[in-house]
C-alpha cells in the first residue's frame, strides 16, 4: 500500500537504503524504472501484483485522464498513472521528506504533467477545484480511518468528474458508508486488505 504517514518527528529522516527503498514502475512509458523513496515509518508502495490488477481495471480509462493521488507516499499510484498515459497527476503528501522525494522523482522522469502538493489532504479538499478529476486514488493510513470524510469532501466540493473512477484500499472487513452514487465496479482481496474500484454515477442522489 502506498501510505502517507503521520507528521514527521524532529529527527531527520534516514537516507534511502539501497535496494530496500525502491519503487519500480511496472508498465507504460517508464516501465522498469526504479525510483527511491525515503525511509519513513509506515511508508511502502502498493505491491506490484495489486498495481498490475488495478491498472488492468483502469486500462480503458487511463489515457488522457486527470488523476488525483490523495495519500501519495512513495508515488506508486500517481506515478504509475502518468507512466500509463494519464494527462496529469496531482500527488498529495504531507510528510516533508516524502514530498521532497516525489518532486525529485518527477524531475528525474521529466514528468512536467505531474505535481506534488505537501499538504493535508482533507484540508486541501476544502477549496474549490480548478477542474474535476477523472481518477482518484484513496489509500490513507488505515489507523486514521479517513475513507468516509475524504469521500464526503470529494463530493461536497465537486472534485469528481461525472463518471469518475475512485480506487480505495481498506481493511478487508471494513464497513464503509460511501456516497450513494459510488457503485462498486471491481474488487479483490490480498490478505487482510481489500482493494476496490468504484464508478461514480452522477444521476443518483449523494448521501
Order of alpha helices (4+ residues) and beta strands (2+ residues): beta-beta-alpha-beta-alpha-beta-alpha-beta-alpha-beta-alpha-beta-beta-beta
